Amino acid sequence: MKNMDHPERKAARSYDLPGRSRTFTDIVYSGEGNAAEKYAALTKAEHMFDPPAPEFDLFIGEMHGHTRLSDGDPSIDDYFINLRDVAKVDLAAVSDHDHGGVGKPELWVGSPSKWDMIREKVKEYYEPGKFTTILAYERDSYPYYNNMIVYYKSHDGEMIRGVRDGEITAEELRDALSRDDILLIPHDTYYLSAGADLSRIPLSLLTPLIEIYSRGDAAEYMGNPANGQDSLCEGGWWQDALKRGAHMGCIAGSDDHFCKNGLITDAPYPFNYPGLTGVWAKANTPEAIFDALKARRCYAFMGGRVSVDFRINGHWMGEVFTSSPDADRTVWFNVSADAPVKKVTVVKNCRDYLIFKRESALFFDYRREQAEDCYYLRIELEGGRYAWTSPVWVKTPDDTEQ
């Protein structure tokens, strides 16, 4: 990179800051002069490696919730009205269970069916550019993913049914994952009764995203503090998939059944915080939001409002890119939230690598560890709230030495 060119820096260091660029050093050692002007020049030098302004816009949404069409309390109208007018999110998915609630008709039964009603309501509440609604439903998919949500690119999707309702075969799952018009995202993966063994499922059948948080159940790794559930299972955590080389990003959703989607409640921690998703997209439309989610250009957080921009060498969260083994990796993030940021942890290859107690930073990483290194951010806010970004994966050519 320009001005980070001391020939021996990588022999001595694993990482660096812009304050050790030769431009910065030359200003410090420039002798007498106007101190204010020199400090202004130093500030400019510190930021000369920053990436350009985002080419995408940020939209915040609720990706998971239920109505009385299955096992929730609110009507589908109240569900969308709450999210649009009270929680004031930019986008919302309704994701009722395909079984329709125990003792009730399945979503596909009848003419018109509940699924027909869901499609009509999703269309009705969509306001282009203002409030995007996403067609979805929750599909039991034993034995691979007991709880899995199917999201659609359009408002006219047909439900997926296989050999046996409530179950899925490897062939059916593989076919669904290959489709361009749907997106599969599991949740409660760590939970014994509803989990998924991400350490055992064939790598080709792992999904491109995971719901890393809903009310009270962060699924980053076993023992993480934002999980208050009563059973935790080895193999069911996001890091279990990442350690195997899965290209899996993350979202959050409240999984709310009581019309409190997107809202902080007075329940005990961590159940008081809903799950929300930030999406960097070209526009607030179903197609643009879907494409951004497919690209994993998204992050998860616990309630309120949190903005996270995370890029490596200009590549956005969710991207996989190839870099030569001797190239610098410019890691940059910027966090803005409605609560003070306690710390931002750069997680590299599923271990805490660097910790910053500030909202924004840029550093150069010189340490190539694997043929493909995985980086993501874990942000901790005051009050016990967390946010997680989808990773950036940096590959090096196969013919280079490890």
C-alpha positions in Angstrom: 0.0 0.0 0.0 1.1 3.5 -0.6 3.5 4.9 2.0 3.4 1.8 4.1 6.7 0.7 2.5 9.4 0.2 5.2 11.1 -2.9 3.7 11.4 -4.7 7.0 8.0 -3.9 8.6 6.5 -7.4 8.0 9.6 -9.1 9.5 8.9 -7.2 12.7 5.1 -6.8 12.9 1.8 -8.6 12.3 -0.3 -5.5 12.1 0.1 -1.7 11.7 -1.7 1.6 11.9 -1.6 4.5 9.4 0.3 6.4 12.0 3.4 4.5 11.1 3.2 5.4 7.4 6.1 7.4 6.1 3.9 10.3 5.3 2.8 10.5 8.9 6.4 10.1 10.2 7.8 12.7 7.9 5.3 15.2 9.3 6.2 14.4 12.8 9.9 14.8 12.0 9.5 18.0 9.9 11.0 20.3 12.4 9.6 23.7 13.6 6.4 25.0 12.2 2.8 25.8 12.9 1.6 23.1 15.3 -2.1 23.4 14.3 -1.3 22.9 10.7 0.9 20.0 11.4 -1.8 18.3 13.5 -4.3 18.9 10.7 -1.8 17.2 8.3 -1.4 14.3 10.6 -5.1 13.8 10.8 -5.3 13.8 7.1 -2.5 11.3 6.8 -4.2 9.0 9.3 -7.3 8.9 7.1 -5.6 8.7 3.7 -6.2 4.9 3.5 -9.9 5.1 4.4 -12.3 3.6 1.8 -14.7 5.8 -0.2 -18.2 6.6 1.0 -20.6 3.6 0.7 -22.1 3.0 -2.7 -25.0 1.3 -1.0 -27.7 2.6 1.4 -28.4 1.1 4.8 -31.8 -0.3 5.6 -32.9 -1.8 9.0 -35.4 -4.6 9.2 -37.2 -7.3 11.1 -36.7 -10.7 9.5 -38.6 -13.1 11.6 -42.1 -13.0 13.3 -45.4 -14.9 13.6 -49.1 -14.1 13.4 -52.3 -15.9 14.3 -52.1 -17.5 10.9 -49.9 -20.0 12.7 -49.0 -19.8 16.4 -48.7 -16.0 17.0 -51.1 -13.6 18.6 -51.4 -10.6 16.3 -53.3 -10.4 13.0 -51.0 -10.1 10.0 -52.3 -6.5 9.6 -51.3 -5.6 13.2 -48.0 -7.3 12.6 -47.1 -5.1 9.6 -48.6 -1.9 11.1 -46.5 -2.3 14.3 -43.3 -2.7 12.4 -44.0 0.2 10.0 -45.5 2.7 12.5 -44.2 1.8 15.9 -40.8 0.0 15.4 -40.3 2.1 12.3 -38.2 -0.3 10.4 -37.4 -0.1 6.7 -38.2 -3.7 5.8 -40.1 -6.6 7.3 -40.6 -10.3 6.7 -43.6 -12.3 8.1 -42.6 -15.9 8.6 -45.5 -18.0 9.9 -45.0 -21.8 10.4 -45.9 -23.9 7.4 -47.8 -26.3 9.7 -50.2 -23.4 10.5 -50.1 -23.9 14.2 -50.9 -27.1 16.1 -54.6 -28.0 15.6 -55.0 -25.4 12.8 -54.9 -25.9 9.0 -51.5 -25.8 7.3 -50.7 -22.7 5.3 -51.4 -24.4 1.9 -54.8 -25.7 2.9 -58.0 -24.2 1.4 -58.9 -21.9 -1.5 -58.0 -19.2 -0.7 -55.3 -20.6 1.6 -53.5 -18.8 4.4 -50.5 -18.7 2.0 -52.7 -16.8 -0.5 -53.6 -14.4 2.2 -50.0 -13.9 3.2 -49.0 -13.1 -0.4 -51.8 -10.6 -0.7 -50.9 -8.8 2.6 -47.3 -8.7 1.7 -48.2 -6.9 -1.5 -50.7 -4.6 0.3 -48.2 -3.3 2.8 -45.3 -2.8 0.5 -44.5 0.9 -0.1 -41.7 1.2 -2.7 -38.7 3.0 -1.3 -40.3 3.4 2.1 -41.4 0.0 3.6 -40.3 -3.2 1.9 -42.2 -6.4 2.8 -40.6 -9.8 2.3 -42.6 -12.9 1.6 -41.4 -15.8 3.8 -42.5 -18.7 5.9 -40.9 -21.1 8.5 -40.4 -24.6 7.2 -39.6 -27.5 9.5 -36.7 -29.2 7.7 -35.6 -32.2 9.8 -33.0 -33.7 10.0 -30.8 -31.0 8.6 -32.4 -27.8 9.9 -35.4 -28.3 12.2 -36.2 -24.6 12.0 -35.5 -22.9 8.7 -37.1 -19.8 7.1 -37.6 -19.6 3.4 -37.4 -16.0 2.0 -38.6 -15.1 -1.5 -37.3 -12.5 -4.0 -40.8 -11.7 -5.2 -44.2 -11.5 -3.6 -45.5 -14.4 -5.7 -43.5 -17.4 -4.5 -44.9 -20.9 -4.1 -44.3 -22.9 -1.0 -41.7 -25.7 -1.0 -43.1 -29.1 -0.2 -41.1 -32.4 -0.5 -41.5 -36.1 0.0 -42.8 -35.5 3.6 -44.0 -32.4 5.3 -41.8 -31.3 8.2 -38.8 -33.1 6.8 -36.3 -32.6 4.0 -33.9 -34.8 2.1 -30.4 -33.9 1.1 -31.5 -33.7 -2.6 -34.4 -31.4 -1.7 -32.2 -29.2 0.3 -29.5 -29.1 -2.4 -32.1 -28.1 -5.0 -33.5 -25.4 -2.8 -30.1 -23.9 -2.0 -29.3 -23.8 -5.7 -32.3 -21.6 -6.5 -31.9 -17.9 -7.3 -35.3 -16.9 -6.2 -35.3 -18.1 -2.6 -33.0 -17.8 0.4 -32.8 -20.4 3.3 -31.8 -19.3 6.8 -32.0 -21.5 9.9 -32.5 -20.4 13.4 -32.2 -21.8 17.0 -29.4 -24.0 15.6 -27.8 -24.5 19.1 -31.1 -25.7 20.7 -31.5 -29.5 21.4 -35.1 -29.7 20.3 -34.8 -27.4 17.3 -31.1 -27.4 16.5 -28.8 -28.2 13.6 -25.4 -29.9 13.9 -23.3 -27.4 11.8 -20.2 -29.5 12.6 -21.7 -32.5 10.8 -24.0 -31.3 7.9 -22.1 -31.7 4.6 -20.4 -28.4 3.8 -22.3 -28.1 0.5 -25.6 -28.2 2.4 -24.8 -25.3 4.8 -26.8 -22.2 4.2 -25.4 -18.8 3.1 -26.7 -17.1 6.3 -27.7 -18.0 9.8 -30.0 -16.2 12.2 -27.4 -15.5 14.8 -29.8 -13.8 17.2 -33.4 -13.7 18.2 -34.8 -12.7 21.6 -32.4 -14.1 24.2 -30.5 -16.6 22.1 -27.2 -15.5 20.5 -25.7 -18.3 18.5 -22.2 -17.1 17.9 -20.4 -19.7 20.0 -21.2 -21.8 23.0 -21.1 -19.8 26.2 -21.6 -16.4 24.6 -23.3 -14.1 27.2 -26.3 -13.1 25.1 -27.9 -16.6 25.2 -30.4 -17.3 28.1 -31.9 -20.5 26.8 -32.1 -23.8 28.7 -30.3 -26.2 26.4 -27.1 -25.6 24.5 -25.6 -28.1 22.1 -22.1 -28.6 20.7 -22.0 -28.2 17.0 -25.0 -25.8 16.7 -23.1 -22.5 16.7 -22.1 -20.1 13.9 -18.4 -20.6 14.6 -18.8 -24.3 14.2 -19.7 -23.7 10.6 -17.1 -21.0 10.0 -14.3 -23.2 11.4 -15.1 -25.7 8.6 -14.8 -23.1 5.9 -18.5 -22.3 5.4 -19.2 -19.0 3.7 -22.0 -18.2 6.1 -23.1 -14.6 7.0 -25.5 -13.6 9.7 -28.8 -11.8 10.2 -31.0 -11.4 13.3 -34.8 -11.6 13.8 -37.0 -11.4 16.9 -39.0 -14.6 16.4 -41.7 -12.7 18.1 -45.2 -14.0 18.6 -46.8 -11.1 20.5 -46.6 -8.1 18.2 -43.4 -6.7 19.9 -41.3 -7.2 16.8 -38.4 -4.8 16.6 -39.2 -3.4 20.1 -37.2 -3.4 23.3 -39.4 -4.8 26.1 -39.1 -5.0 29.9 -38.4 -8.7 29.9 -35.2 -10.0 31.7 -31.9 -9.7 29.8 -31.3 -10.8 27.1 -34.9 -11.6 26.2 -35.7 -7.8 26.3 -33.8 -7.2 23.1 -35.3 -8.0 19.7 -33.2 -9.1 16.8 -32.8 -6.7 13.9 -30.8 -6.9 10.6 -28.9 -4.2 8.8 -28.8 -4.5 5.0 -26.5 -2.5 2.7 -28.5 -2.4 -0.5 -28.9 -0.4 -3.7 -32.5 0.4 -2.9 -35.3 -0.4 -0.5 -37.1 -2.8 -2.8 -37.7 -6.6 -2.4 -35.3 -7.4 -5.3 -32.5 -5.1 -4.0 -32.9 -6.3 -0.4 -32.9 -9.9 -1.5 -29.8 -9.5 -3.6 -28.0 -7.8 -0.7 -28.9 -10.7 1.6 -27.8 -13.2 -1.0 -24.5 -11.4 -1.1 -24.3 -11.5 2.7 -23.9 -7.7 2.8 -25.7 -7.6 6.1 -25.2 -7.7 9.8 -27.2 -8.6 13.0 -27.8 -6.6 16.2 -29.8 -6.6 19.4 -32.4 -3.9 19.3 -32.3 -0.1 18.9 -30.3 1.2 16.0 -26.8 0.2 15.0 -25.0 1.1 11.8 -21.9 -1.0 10.9 -19.7 -0.5 7.8 -16.9 -3.2 7.6 -14.6 -3.6 4.7 -11.2 -5.2 3.9 -9.3 -3.7 0.9 -12.6 -2.1 -0.1 -14.5 -5.5 -0.1 -17.7 -5.5 1.8 -18.9 -7.8 4.5 -20.0 -11.0 2.9 -17.5 -11.0 0.1 -14.8 -13.5 -0.7 -11.8 -12.1 -2.5 -8.3 -13.3 -3.5 -5.2 -11.4 -2.5 -1.5 -12.2 -3.1 0.3 -13.4 0.0 2.6 -10.4 0.2 -0.2 -7.8 -0.1 -1.3 -5.7 2.8 -4.8 -6.2 4.1 -6.5 -2.9 5.0 -9.1 -3.6 7.6 -11.6 -0.8 8.2 -14.8 -0.4 10.2 -17.1 2.4 11.3 -19.8 1.9 14.0 -22.6 4.3 14.9 -25.1 3.3 17.5 -27.8 4.7 19.9 -25.7 3.6 22.8 -22.0 4.0 23.7 -19.7 1.4 22.1 -17.8 -0.5 24.7 -15.5 -2.4 22.3 -15.2 -3.7 18.8 -13.5 -7.1 18.5 -12.0 -8.1 15.2 -12.6 -11.9 15.1 -10.1 -13.7 12.8 -10.5 -17.4 12.1 -12.9 -17.6 15.0 -10.7 -16.1 17.7 -10.5 -12.6 19.2 -7.6 -11.0 17.3 -7.7 -7.3 18.0 -9.9 -5.2 20.3 -10.7 -1.5 19.8 -12.5 0.6 22.4 -13.6 3.1 19.8 -16.2 3.4 17.1 -13.9 3.5 14.0 -10.5 2.2 13.1 -8.3 1.2 10.2 -5.3 -1.1 10.5 -3.1 -3.2 8.2 -3.0 -6.9 8.8 0.2 -8.6 7.6 -0.4 -12.1 9.0 -1.7 -14.6 6.6 -2.7 -17.7 8.6 -4.6 -20.0 6.3 -5.3 -20.4 2.6 -8.5 -18.5 3.4 -8.7 -16.2 6.4 -12.1 -15.3 7.8 -12.7 -11.9 9.6 -15.8 -10.6 11.2 -16.7 -8.0 13.9 -18.3 -8.4 17.2 -19.5 -5.1 18.7 -20.5 -4.7 22.3 -22.6 -1.8 23.4 -23.4 -0.5 26.9 -26.3 -2.4 28.3 -25.2 -5.8 27.1 -26.3 -5.4 23.5 -24.2 -7.0 20.7 -23.9 -6.7 17.0 -22.2 -9.1 14.6 -21.2 -8.6 10.9 -21.1 -11.1 8.2 -17.5 -12.0 7.5 -15.1 -11.0 4.8 -13.0 -14.0 3.6 -9.5 -13.4 2.1 -8.1 -16.1 0.0 -4.6 -16.5 -1.3 -3.6 -18.4 -4.4 -3.3 -22.2 -4.0 0.3 -22.4 -5.2 1.6 -20.1 -2.4 3.2 -21.5 0.7 1.2 -21.6 3.9 
